[in-house]
Amino acid sequence: MDCISSWWVNLFGHCNPRINKVISEQVNTLEHIIFANFAHEPAAELCEELTKVLPRGLNKFLFSDNGSSCIEMALKLSFQYHLQTGNPQKTKFLSLENAYHGETIGALGVGDVDIFTETYRPLIKEGRKVRVPYVNSKLSNEEFTKLEDECIKELEEIIEKNHNELACMIVEPMVQGAAGIKIYSARFLKAVRDLTKKYNIHLIDDEIAMGFGRTGKMFACEHAGIEPDMMCIAKGLSSGYYPIAMLCITTDIFNAFYADYKEGKSFLHSHTYSGNPLGCRIALEVLRIFKEDNVLNTINEKGKYLKEKMNEIFKGKSYIEDIRNIGLIGAIELKDNLLPNVRVGKEIYNLALKKGVFVRPIGNSVYFMPPYVITYEEIDKMLEACKEAIEELCL
């Protein structure tokens, strides 16, 4: 049983009959066409449908074929926008501590997970990182509010001091996946938007992992009620069927590049399979499933059940450090040094797999991010198998 949606992409189950059907139809109509100076109906229709669900203002689109490349597009676009609008000094990027935005060179520069970045530091243009107020069940409301206040104050000081050279700030909204499914506050995310807007700094919302319902909202930024300048989407966009990614931007950003070709303002970034008709047709079906099957309601109902069962099974256990939930995401953080010199996550993976459950722990965090079609009985099986695996190993 795939309990991590094959790296957070599979929304509606493997071999979904509705998606299989539209792939068959599309491949017999148009499999691929160059997207430079051409377009096709699935791409145009996809853009139109996305404007109905995206945060207000995001109504122009660039296509890519993977998340990391989409991040690269966003960073380059922000720099070039400022260059072409009279602020050539805005060349630096701001991001969050423990961030992950992909593994291409630009994406590594705004990331903060050492296992991915350390080898390539001589090649990387490092951006500034800011502290994040992570939700922790052991903190009281007063303690957490104090932490939020401190992090927001630090963010404000960094932006006030460096705003003249900052082109953009990029965030994973609400949840940092590769950091170990760390959840932070909507209030902090709202402060990020307010400060970036005040100082003419683009806010790039990386919804690659958390977009399309995963946190209980269509897009995770909705928890903070914000409207970013750019949004990167991929993964769930095709429900794991096809490599497609899109950068969604505002008309204001688009207009900075809309000029006669001779003016040299074009944004030159493309990939061979950008805007592929198969990917676009699949994404359209994904959006239809969301609408017709009331998927967000299902996510929140199953997410509530997942949270209740996780607390029932794991709360108070001697090996548990923290339990975290949002939408249809759950994570249990194990205490440090349970078994010195043992890769605990890897061993839990092996034991759970023998029980028919596929999880892939990150460090000390065992997380659950299943397809939305998971049943309540399968949630029970998933959690019980992981409990057994952990206790076989650690007790």
N, C-alpha and C positions, 0 to 999 in steps of 0.2 A: 504494500500500500504506500503510495507516494504521498508522504506527509509534509513535503516542502515544495510541492508544485514544481518539481524539477528546476530548482533555483528560482522559484517565485514567479514563474511564468504561466503555469497551467491553471486556468480559472475554471474550466468547465469539463475537466476530465480528459483522459487520453482517448483518442479515436471518437471524438464527439460526432454523432451522425449529422447534425446540422452543419457543422463546419466542414466535415468531409464532403458533403453534398455541394457546397458552394465552391470548394476547390475544384471538384470535378467539372462543374459548369464553367468556371473561369479558365481552366487550363485548355478547354476546348474552344475558347473564344479568343483569348489573347494571353500569351504566357509572359511576354516581356517586350518592352519597347524603350528605347533610349528616352530619358526624361529631360534631356537638354533640348529646349525649344519644341518639345512635344508635351502632350498631356493625354489623359484617357479618362473615360467615364468613372471607373472605380475610384481614382484619385480625387477627382473633382467632387464626387458624392461624399467621399470620406471627409474631406475638409468641411463640407457643408454640414454634415452630421456632427462633427466634433465641436463646431461653434455652438451647438445647442447644449452641450454638456460641460464645456470648459468654463473656467472663471471668466467673468466679463472682461472684454478687451482683447482677449487672445483670439485673433481672427485671421492671422496670416501664418503660413506653414512652409517649413523646409523638410524634405524627406531624407532619411538616412537608412542604414540597414542594421545598426546595432547601437546600444546605449552609449558606449564610450565615444563613438564618433559623433553622436548627438551632443554630448557634452563639449567635445572639441569645437563643434559648430557654434555652440552658444558662447563659449569663451572668446573665440575669434570674432564673432559678430559683435559682441559687446565692445571689444577693443576698437574695431573698425568704425562702429557707430560713433564713439567719442572722437576718434580721429577725424571723422568727416563732419562733425558738428562743433568743431572749435575747441575741443579739449584733448589735444594730443598727449598731454601729460598723464592722462588716466590710463595707465598700463598695468596696474596691479590688481590681484584678485584676493578676495577675503572668503574664508570658509570656516567650518566648524571643526573643533577638535574631534578626533576619531572618525572623521568623514571618509566616505568612500564614494568615488564618482566614476570609477573605471580604471583601466590599466594602460591606456595610451599616455604619451608623455605629458600632454597638457592636463589630462584628467588626474594623473598622479600628483601634479603640482598642487592641486586643490584638495587632494586626499591626505589622510593622516593615519594610515594603517601601515606600520613599519614593515610588516612582512612583504608588502607589495612595493614599497617605495625605496627601502634601504639600498638595494643593489644599484638603483638607477639615479641616486641623488646627484652625481656629477652632471647628469643630463637634464635635471628637472629645474624649472623655474618655480621656486618655492613661493607659495602665497602665505599670507598671515592667517593664523588660526585663532578662534575665540572659544572661550569656555562655554559649556552648555549645562543648563540645569536639568539633570536627569531625574526622572521619576524614580523614587525608591520607597518601597513599602515600609521601610524602617524609619523614615523621616516623618515627624509630626507635620501637621499643616503649617504651623508657625516656622518650623525649621526649613520646610520646602520653600515657603514664601521668602524667607531670608536668602536662601540660595538663588532663587529667581532674581531678587533685587540685586544681588551682587553681580550675577552674570549679565544682567541688562545694563548695569552701571559700567561694567568693564567694556561691553560692546559699544556703548555710547562714547566712552572715552577714546577707544580705538578709532571709531569712525570720525569723530570730531577732529582728531589729530591728523588722520591720514586721508580724509575724504577727497582732497584735491588730486590724489594720484590713484584712487580706487575706481576701477571701471565697473566692477560688479561684485556681488556677494552671491555665493552659491550654497544652497542648503538641501539636505534630504529632509523633507518636511515631517516633523513629528517622530519619526522612527529612523534610527541609523542602523541599517541592516548588518553590514559587515563588521560593525563595532561590537556585535553580540546582541542585536535586537534591543538597543537602548532607546527608550522612549523619553522625549522631553516635552516641555509644556507648550500649550497653545499661546499662552501669554508671551513667552519668549519669542515665538515665531512672529507674533503680531508686532513686537518691538523691533524685530529685524526689518519687517516691511516698513514700519513708520520711519525708521532711521535711514534706510536706503532711499526711500522716496524723498525725504527731506534734503538729502545731500547729492541728488542726481547720480545715484549708484544703482545700476541694474540689479534687480533681484531675480536670480535664476533658480527656479523651483525644479529640483530633480525628482520627478515623480516616476522614474523608471521602475523602481521596485514597488512603491507604495500606491501608485495610481491605479485606477479602475477597481475601486471598491475595497481594497485590501484592509484599510483602516476603519471601514464602516461608512466612509464618505466616498463619493465618486473619485475625488482627489483629496489627498491628505491635507493640503493647504486649506481646505474648507473648514477644518477644525478651528482655525484661527480667523476665519472670515476675511482672508486677504486675497488680493489680486496681483500676482507676480507680473514682471515685465516679460519673462520668458518661462516656458515650461518644457522640460524634456520628458517625452513619453516613449515607452518601448515595452518589453516583456509582455505584460497582460494585454497590450494593444492587439496582439494576435492570438491570445490565449495559448502561447507557447508553440504555435503551429509554424510560424514563419518569421525569419529575421527582418523586422521592420521597426523603424524608430522615426519619430517626428519631433521637430523643434517648433513650438507654437509661440508666436510673438505678437506684439501689438502693432497697430497701424503706424504709430509714431516711429518705432524702430524701422519698419518697412520703408517708410518715406525717406529715411536717410540714405537709402540705397537706390531709390527709384529715380533714375536720371538717364540721360542719353549715354549710350555705351562709351562714347568718346570722352566723357567726363571721368572715367575710371573709377566709378563708385560701386561697381558691381561686387557682389559677394561671391567669390570664386571658391566654392567648396562643393564637391559632388562625388558620388560613388556610382559605380557601374549599375548596381541594382536599386538605387534610390527610386522610390515610388513604384516599385514593381507591382503590376496589377493583381497578382495572386495575394500578396500581402495586404493590399488595399481592400480587396474583396473579403478576405478573412476578417479584417478589422471592422468592416461594415457589419458583418454578421455578429461579431462580438457585441457591438453597440445595440444591435437589434435584440439579442438575447437579454442584455441588461434591461432594456425597456419592456419587452414582452413578458419576461418571467419575474419581474419585480425583484431583481437580484439583490439590490442593496438591502431590502427588508430581510431576505434570507441570510445574508452575511451577518447582519446584526443579531438575528435570532440565534444563529449557530455560534456566533461569537460570545453571546451571553452564556450559552450552555457550556462552551469551552472554558470560559473563565470560572464558572461555578464548579465544574468537574476538576479543573486544575487545583483550585483551592481545597476541594474535598479530598483529593488524593495526595497532594504534596505539602499543604500548609502545615507547619510545625515539625516537619521531618528534620532530623538532625543534620542531614547533608544539604539542606536548602538554604541558600543565602537570600534569594529574592524571587518573587513571582511577578511577571509582567504580562499585561494584556492590552490590546486595543484592536477593535474590529475582529477579524478572523485571524488574529496573530496571538500566539502565546509563547512565552519563554520562561524557563526555570533556570535560574543561575545557581550553580553548585558552589559550595564553599571551596576556597582555595586549599591546596595541599591535602586533598582527601587521600590521594595516593601519590606521594612524591615519586618523581621519575617515571610516572606512567601517563601516557597521553589519554586522559580519562575520556575526552570526547570521542576519540577514535575507537576506544574499546566499547563505549556505549553504542556507537554506530554499528559495530560488528554484532554485538549481542542482540540489539533490536532487529537487525536485518534477519537474523536467524528466526525471529518470531514473526516475520512477515511484515515488518514495519520499517520503512525507509526514512530515517532522520539523518541530519548532517550537522552535528553540534559545531558551534563557533566558540573556540576556547572552552570556557566553563559553562557556556549557555547552551542548553538543549532547547531548541525552538520548534514550534509547530506553525506551519503556514500552508495548510492543505488546500486543494482545489475546493471551490465553493459548492461542488456537488457532493462533498463528503456527507455521509449520513450520521445521525446521532449515535448509532451503534458503532460506526467506524471511529468516531471520536473517542468513545469509551475504549475500544480496542487499542487505539494509538497511545492513549495515556497509560493504560494498564501495562502495555508492552514496555514502554519506556521506564515506568516505575520498577518493573521487574528487572530490566536490564541494569538500571542504576543500582538497585539494591543487591543484585548478584555480584556486582563489581565492587561496591563500596562498603558493604556491611559484613 
